[in-house]
Amino acid sequence: MSVDLTGTYLTLDDGRPAVRFSRVYDQPLDRVWQFVTDPDELAQWFPSRAEFELRPGGTVTFSGDPNMPESTGKVIAVDSPRHLSFEWDGDELRFDLEEVEEKRTRFTLTNVLSAEDTASRNGAGWEVCLGTLDAKSRGERVEGPHAGAGAPWKEFYDGYLAAGIPSGAPVPGLD
């Protein structure tokens, strides 16, 4: 099975490694903001259930990921309904939303990595999660990001490896 990789590996201006994904959804800005910040909406596509105190310095509580224990993070910045960034398991996640025309929103996720060798693993994971969000944005029934053995995570991972994206980090559930 051949997969199309949608993530970009980059080094930020401050020298930190990151993977970035961008989509345009045929949804208004406020609806896409709900996909990112409402715990019930987010749980349908994000790897963990996340509950936010939506203010800088607020707590984020993560639960429900079969490969990670429950944990907490910190909200770094909020500019509703355009930006949310928070800490998650040593990484920083940045969600940027931009209205591109009426009822269309550009969604950009930047996963700032705590370690470069997680780029292929995380990139593959986001491909699966965002594929679920893509379907959700089209109004299709979704089963969540952990769609079992049918999820093409390994194919995406192999694609990132073949593209020369840094790898080597342990893979929860496989290593």
C-alpha positions in Angstrom: 0.0 0.0 0.0 1.4 3.4 -1.0 0.5 6.4 1.2 0.7 10.1 0.6 2.7 11.9 3.3 1.2 15.2 4.3 3.7 16.2 7.1 6.7 18.3 6.7 9.8 17.9 8.9 11.4 21.3 9.7 13.7 23.0 12.1 12.1 26.1 13.8 13.9 29.4 14.1 14.9 28.5 17.7 16.6 25.3 16.5 13.9 22.9 17.7 12.8 20.1 15.4 9.1 19.8 14.4 6.6 18.1 12.1 3.9 20.3 10.6 0.6 19.4 8.9 -1.8 21.8 7.2 -5.3 21.2 5.9 -8.2 23.3 4.6 -11.6 22.3 6.0 -15.0 23.3 4.5 -16.0 24.3 8.0 -16.3 27.7 9.7 -13.5 28.8 12.0 -15.6 28.3 15.2 -16.5 24.7 14.2 -12.8 23.8 13.6 -12.0 25.4 16.9 -14.4 23.0 18.5 -12.6 20.1 16.9 -9.5 21.3 18.7 -10.7 22.4 22.1 -13.9 20.5 22.9 -12.9 17.3 24.8 -15.7 15.2 23.2 -14.8 16.4 19.7 -11.1 16.1 20.2 -11.4 12.6 21.7 -12.8 11.4 18.3 -9.5 12.1 16.5 -6.7 13.1 18.9 -4.7 10.2 20.5 -5.9 11.0 24.0 -8.9 12.6 25.6 -7.7 16.1 26.5 -9.5 18.4 28.9 -8.3 22.0 29.0 -8.3 25.0 31.3 -8.3 27.3 28.3 -6.0 30.0 29.6 -2.2 30.4 29.5 -0.7 28.4 32.4 -3.9 26.3 32.6 -3.8 22.5 33.0 -4.4 20.0 30.3 -5.4 16.5 31.5 -4.8 13.6 29.1 -6.5 10.2 29.5 -7.7 7.3 27.4 -4.6 6.6 25.2 -4.0 2.9 25.3 -0.2 3.5 24.9 0.3 6.2 27.4 -0.5 6.7 31.1 -2.8 9.5 32.2 -0.8 12.7 32.4 -1.1 16.5 32.6 0.4 19.3 30.5 0.3 23.1 30.5 -1.5 25.5 28.2 1.2 27.7 26.7 -1.0 30.2 24.7 -4.6 30.7 23.7 -6.1 33.1 21.2 -9.6 31.9 20.7 -10.6 30.8 18.0 -7.3 31.0 16.2 -4.5 29.5 18.3 -3.9 27.0 21.0 -0.6 25.6 22.1 0.2 23.3 25.0 2.7 20.8 26.4 2.1 17.1 25.8 4.5 14.4 27.0 7.6 16.6 26.5 6.4 18.0 23.1 4.7 21.2 22.3 1.6 21.1 20.1 0.5 24.2 18.3 -2.8 24.5 16.5 -3.3 27.5 14.3 -6.6 28.2 12.5 -7.2 30.8 9.8 -10.3 31.6 7.9 -9.4 31.4 4.3 -12.9 32.3 3.0 -16.4 32.1 4.3 -17.0 28.7 6.0 -13.5 27.5 5.1 -10.7 27.2 7.6 -7.0 26.4 7.3 -5.9 24.1 10.1 -2.2 23.9 10.9 -0.8 21.5 13.5 2.9 21.9 14.5 4.3 19.2 16.7 7.5 20.7 18.2 9.5 17.7 19.1 11.4 17.2 22.4 13.7 14.8 20.4 14.5 14.7 16.7 14.4 10.9 16.6 10.6 11.0 17.2 9.8 12.8 13.9 8.9 9.7 11.8 7.0 8.0 14.6 5.0 11.2 15.5 4.5 12.1 11.8 3.0 8.7 11.1 0.7 9.0 14.2 -0.5 12.4 13.1 -1.3 11.1 9.6 -3.7 8.6 11.1 -5.2 11.0 13.5 -5.6 13.8 11.0 -7.1 11.3 8.5 -9.8 10.7 11.1 -10.3 14.5 11.5 -10.5 14.9 7.8 -13.3 12.4 7.7 -15.0 14.0 10.7 -14.9 17.4 9.0 -16.7 15.9 6.0 -19.4 14.6 8.3 -18.4 11.0 7.9 -18.8 8.6 10.9 -15.4 8.2 12.6 -14.1 5.5 14.9 -11.3 7.6 16.4 -7.6 7.6 15.8 -6.9 4.2 17.2 -8.9 2.4 14.5 -7.2 -0.9 15.2 -5.1 -3.0 12.8 -6.8 -1.4 9.8 -5.1 2.0 10.6 -2.3 2.5 8.1 0.2 3.7 10.7 3.0 1.3 9.7 2.7 2.4 6.1 3.0 6.0 7.0 5.9 5.2 9.3 7.7 3.3 6.5 7.0 6.3 4.2 8.6 8.8 6.6 11.6 6.4 7.0 12.0 6.2 3.2 11.9 10.0 3.0 14.8 10.2 5.4 12.9 11.8 8.3 14.7 11.3 11.6 13.7 8.1 13.5 14.8 5.7 16.1 12.6 6.5 19.1 10.7 3.7 20.7 7.2 3.0 19.3 4.6 2.5 22.1 2.8 -0.8 21.6 5.5 -2.2 19.3 8.8 -1.8 21.2 
